[in-house]
Amino acid sequence: MLPVQSPLLMAMHDPVLHRFISFLAEKKAEQEANPGKHLQIELDRDLILSVRESFRQNILDGERHLHILSHLLSSIVLQGEFELHSNVIGVLPGDDDDRPFLIRERITRETLFSVMDIDLGNQMLDNFRYKRDMDWVPLQLSANFIEYLPAGRLDTGVNRLTSRVKAEEELWNKVTDELFMIDQLVSRDKHLRQYSKFVKDIFGIKIVCDDDATCLKVHEKLLAVTVAGKDWEKLEELAFVALPAHGRAPTDPLLEFIETKNYLTCDPAERKKTGWRAMKSVVKWHDRLFEIQVQPLNNYYLEIDHMAGPSHRSFKLNRDSMRDEVARRIPLYGFYRDLLKMLFMETDVSFECENASVVIR
């Protein structure tokens, strides 16, 4: 059974998905109880289509809540009108010279709420080609994020807000990690513990400020925001959002802070070796988990360089290495990764491995 507070389940409110993931969990338990017995998983094509569509809709719903929360917070910290910009970092396929491209495009609210983030990024990249030798080649998506930029200059020291969905291109890995409780496995195993930072995967918001002092003020402001804040009147066009949330009292805090780590004014010995600095919190809102970082502007630009550079690709390689190592130790984990990748990549191919097979009817 998946943990009740699983970030993945908090992002999914569809009975089709819950039944399907429970079905996979039962099959996993059945195989573990009889490891020598061949396990056959039969999937109906109509079921596959419904699971795919449900997962897509739930991820879109999770992103919608991320953007709604970003709108709410922007109305507070940006103090007025703001513009939406989609940012895409693209790289040349097979390019080892580290030549990323940052492409920014202003978008409408309707576009933001109707397209999955990764689709929006890929659509933008698809409009561009790079001439290499005699050929025009497409760019590959390295990272993408949404910026909320104030329409005018602010005197509050707040520069912008951004939102980003992490690793949305690896939906099958998310589900497999949850089924096998990979975060707990990694924390217990000395050899795998080095990979623990690659496991967490939640929706992220950054509030970028001019200096450290403003970061601390903004963090305190977030702690004080209530369910029925006066800023909500500016967001009447988001009437499809249930505000206030879940019948809570108007004076209750809007955000439930699960944990906060101070990488901004902490002791130098506790700071990140990379020089990364921010107030980093995990909050709960509408039964979903979000990571909120309040960071200084110079740190923000360092992160942009990181997302575009070799360190970001190195991070992905290390995360993949962690999963490959788990698959070597637990072959069933690799089998479920292949199964879920087949489902979400829409290949519809029966396959098998030692003691397990998938049959599509």
Secondary structure, 3 states (H helix, E strand, C coil): CCCCCCHHHHCCCCHHHHHHHHHHHHHHHHHHHCCCCCEEEEECHHHHHHHHHHHHHHHHHHHHHHHHHHHHHHHHHCCCCEEEEEEEEEECCCCCCCCCEEEEEEECHHHHHHCCHHHHHHHHHCCCEEEECCEEEECEEEEEEEEEEECCCCCCCEEEEEEEECCHHHHHHHHHHHHCCHHHHHHHCCCCHHHHHHCCCCEEEEEEECCHHHHHHHHHHHHHCECCCHHHHHHHHHCCCCCCCCCCCCCCECCEEEEEEECCCCCHHHCCCCCCCCEEEEEEECCEEEEEEEEEHHHHHHHHHHHHCHHHHHHHHHHHHHHHHHHHHCHHHHHHHHHHHHHHCCCCCCEEECCEEEEEC
